């Protein structure tokens, strides 16, 4: 099983699963878009084994490209881990202080954001497709954590995972205008006069949202692997039947 581990120390483990042609359904991790749910469950079991946890420790959301977030408690353990209908509803970001819960986010071009607070032990994941980005989900989540959870932004570390590159993220005027209206994404947009398309760097826009929340830029790491161009990437834009990566983070028992 292919995974890219972004972080693994005494307190946290985080990373993203990769497309792998040698695995069932190429290591697809999503129950909501698969040929056979048993195949996905087998892939999740393999991931759980590699992370030394159980599938029942997974916490998954029914992602809807919203700006909604959810504070995960022990009562949420196992939500969406083996059935779609038990996933946390209408939510695109999860965070928790609890140990031994694997917070999960599913992507195939959208931007996955993994974060942790080295002081308080807070962890979380965010799913930010272009719709989530223009709704400023990352900025909203971090503002909430700072204002409600008393989180010091300089204690946060961010991993922005593999996503669709600016080269491959081409859009028409309607989407361009939504990014333009943010007021801070101009540097991450260019226009192709031959195709009459705009190209947007969604990862850099998300990074800017993290910075606007007060997180130092040197605490933000971007995995620039393009889901469209990489053979290890699931790309919905390239293949409408694409599987999904699973971005994850877990706080280990202290």
Buried (B, 14 or more C-beta within 10 A) or exposed (E): EBBBEBBEEEBBBBBBBBBBEEBBBBBBBBBBBBEEBEBBBBBBEBBBEBBEBBBEBBBBBBBEBBBBBBBBEEEBBBBBBBEEEBBBEEBBBBBBBBBBBBBBBBBBBBBBBBBBBEEBBBBBBBBBBBBBBBBBBBBBBBBBBBEEEEBEBEBBBBBBBBBBBBEBBBBEEEBBEBBBEBEEBEEBBEEEEEEEBBBBBBBBBBBBBBBBBBBBEEBBBBBEBBBBEBEBBBBBBBEEEBBBBBBBBBBBEE
